[in-house]
Amino acid sequence: MQAWSGKDINDEVKWLSQGPNRVVKRNSAFLINGFRFHTKYRERLKRTQNCGIVVNSSITSYASARDSNPVEGNVEYYGLLTDIIELDYYDKWKFVLFRCHWADVNTARGIKKDQFGFTMVNFSPLIHTGQQLIDEPYVFSSQVKEVFYSKDYVVLGNTPRDLFDIGNGSRDDIVERSKTLPFLEQNLNENISSTSTQFQWVRQDVDEDIYEL
């Protein structure tokens, strides 16, 4: 067996093997892919909604335990953005991750079609909460698209916007990708509660009308 030497290992692998800095940046807003995102907590007192997330994931499914012919398919996961963190690999690479409350898209209780064919989602109960080792509550910010949820949680699509009319708003409302709005730095090991015990299809924390920025 041939022995490995330090010269045989790519420099990128060396940096990645050290893991990210354990002190990370948390943000309440981020602009990527032409979408402006806010965490659910940031917009709790706003009439606008920018915390709706959708991720299209390719999965392999089997009809039964004895099935030897898996079927490839796409599943759309719907979520509410709760946290934005930036992983720093000691100034070599930086990755922005979104943590969300994910609706259970695997059951009719979590997602369904109404009589008009619109998709409705329910965020109680949640999946991928991070309580189990196999959970995946985080996604790369580059993977997501933005959606809006109406008062009865009907999913409404959104298109990227390259230009924003800042109007007479304050600079606190202007979010650039290179200048996110950070919280205080916190340790990556900090647990963020994402449990939900109430079953409801109607959102209670905003007024009836949803306004687009």
C-alpha positions in Angstrom: 0.0 0.0 0.0 1.3 3.4 -1.0 1.8 5.8 1.9 0.2 9.3 1.6 2.4 12.3 2.2 1.4 15.9 2.8 2.3 16.8 -0.7 -0.3 14.5 -2.1 -3.2 16.3 -0.3 -4.8 19.2 -2.1 -4.6 22.5 -0.2 -8.4 22.9 -0.3 -8.8 19.6 1.5 -6.3 20.6 4.2 -8.3 23.8 4.9 -11.7 22.0 4.9 -10.4 19.2 7.2 -9.8 21.8 9.9 -13.5 22.6 9.9 -15.1 26.1 10.1 -14.4 28.6 12.8 -16.6 27.8 15.7 -17.6 31.4 16.1 -20.0 32.3 13.3 -22.0 35.3 12.2 -25.7 35.4 12.4 -27.8 37.6 10.2 -31.4 38.7 10.1 -31.5 39.6 6.3 -29.7 38.5 3.2 -29.9 39.2 -0.6 -29.2 36.4 -3.0 -30.4 35.1 -6.4 -32.3 38.3 -6.8 -34.4 37.7 -3.7 -34.5 39.6 -0.4 -34.8 37.4 2.6 -35.7 38.3 6.2 -35.9 35.9 9.2 -39.3 35.3 10.6 -38.3 37.1 13.8 -37.1 40.2 12.0 -40.4 40.7 10.2 -42.7 39.9 13.1 -43.8 43.6 13.3 -43.8 44.2 9.6 -46.6 44.0 7.0 -44.2 42.6 4.4 -43.3 39.0 4.1 -39.8 37.8 3.0 -39.3 34.7 5.1 -41.0 32.1 2.7 -38.5 29.5 1.4 -38.8 26.7 -1.2 -36.1 24.2 -2.0 -36.4 21.8 -4.9 -34.7 18.5 -3.9 -34.0 15.4 -6.0 -34.8 12.2 -4.1 -34.7 8.4 -4.7 -37.8 6.5 -3.5 -38.6 2.8 -3.4 -42.1 1.2 -3.6 -41.2 -1.3 -0.9 -38.3 -2.8 1.1 -37.9 -5.4 -1.7 -38.0 -2.9 -4.5 -34.8 -3.0 -6.6 -35.8 -0.3 -9.0 -35.7 3.1 -7.3 -37.5 6.0 -8.8 -35.9 9.4 -9.1 -38.1 12.4 -8.4 -38.2 16.0 -7.2 -39.8 17.2 -4.0 -40.4 20.9 -3.1 -39.7 21.6 0.6 -41.5 24.7 2.0 -40.1 26.5 5.0 -40.1 29.7 7.1 -36.6 31.2 7.4 -35.6 31.4 11.1 -31.8 31.9 11.0 -29.0 32.9 8.7 -25.5 32.0 9.6 -22.2 32.4 7.8 -19.5 29.7 8.1 -16.0 31.0 7.9 -13.2 28.6 6.9 -10.5 30.9 8.2 -11.0 33.4 5.4 -10.4 30.8 2.7 -14.1 30.1 2.1 -17.3 31.4 3.4 -20.7 29.7 3.2 -24.1 31.1 4.1 -26.6 28.7 5.5 -30.4 29.2 6.0 -32.2 27.4 8.8 -35.9 27.0 8.5 -39.1 25.6 10.0 -39.9 23.0 7.4 -43.4 21.8 6.7 -44.0 18.1 6.6 -44.3 17.6 2.8 -44.4 13.8 3.2 -48.0 13.7 4.6 -51.3 15.2 3.6 -51.4 16.9 7.0 -48.4 19.0 6.0 -49.2 19.8 2.4 -52.3 19.6 0.2 -54.1 21.0 -2.8 -57.2 23.1 -2.4 -60.2 22.9 -4.7 -58.6 25.4 -7.0 -55.4 23.5 -7.4 -53.3 25.8 -5.2 -50.7 24.3 -2.8 -51.4 24.8 0.9 -48.8 24.1 3.6 -49.1 23.6 7.3 -46.2 24.2 9.7 -47.4 22.0 12.5 -45.9 19.5 13.0 -42.4 20.2 11.5 -39.8 18.0 10.0 -36.0 18.4 10.1 -36.1 20.3 13.3 -32.5 19.3 14.2 -33.5 17.2 17.2 -32.4 14.0 15.5 -29.0 13.3 14.0 -30.5 12.6 10.6 -32.3 15.9 10.4 -31.1 18.5 7.9 -32.5 21.9 9.1 -30.0 23.9 7.0 -29.7 24.6 3.3 -27.2 26.6 1.3 -28.5 30.1 0.6 -27.7 29.5 -3.1 -30.3 26.7 -3.2 -33.4 28.5 -2.2 -36.1 30.5 -3.9 -38.6 32.8 -2.3 -42.4 32.3 -1.9 -45.2 34.1 -0.2 -47.8 32.5 2.1 -51.2 34.0 2.0 -53.4 34.3 5.1 -54.5 30.6 4.8 -51.0 29.5 3.8 -51.6 29.2 0.1 -48.2 29.2 -1.6 -47.6 32.1 -4.0 -44.5 32.1 -6.2 -42.1 35.0 -6.5 -39.7 36.1 -9.3 -36.2 37.4 -8.7 -35.8 41.2 -8.7 -32.5 42.8 -9.9 -33.5 46.4 -9.0 -35.1 47.7 -5.8 -36.9 51.0 -5.3 -35.5 52.1 -1.9 -37.9 55.1 -1.8 -37.7 57.1 1.4 -36.9 54.2 3.6 -34.0 54.3 6.1 -30.7 52.5 5.3 -31.7 49.8 7.8 -34.0 48.5 5.2 -31.4 48.3 2.5 -29.7 44.9 2.4 -26.8 44.1 0.3 -25.2 40.7 -0.2 -21.8 42.0 0.8 -23.2 43.8 3.9 -25.7 41.7 5.8 -27.2 42.8 9.1 -25.5 40.7 11.8 -26.5 39.8 15.3 -23.9 39.4 17.9 -21.5 36.5 17.2 -22.6 33.3 18.8 -21.2 29.8 19.1 -22.3 27.3 16.4 -23.2 24.8 19.1 -26.0 27.0 20.4 -29.3 25.2 20.0 -32.1 27.1 18.4 -35.6 25.8 19.3 -37.7 25.1 16.3 -40.5 23.0 17.8 -44.2 23.8 17.2 -47.1 22.5 19.2 -50.0 24.4 17.6 -51.9 23.1 14.6 -53.1 25.9 12.4 -53.5 26.7 8.7 -53.9 30.4 9.3 -51.0 32.8 10.0 -51.7 34.9 13.1 -48.7 37.2 13.3 -49.4 39.5 10.3 -52.4 41.4 9.1 -54.7 39.9 6.5 -53.1 41.6 3.6 -49.7 40.7 2.3 -47.7 43.4 0.7 -44.7 42.9 -1.6 -41.7 45.1 -1.2 
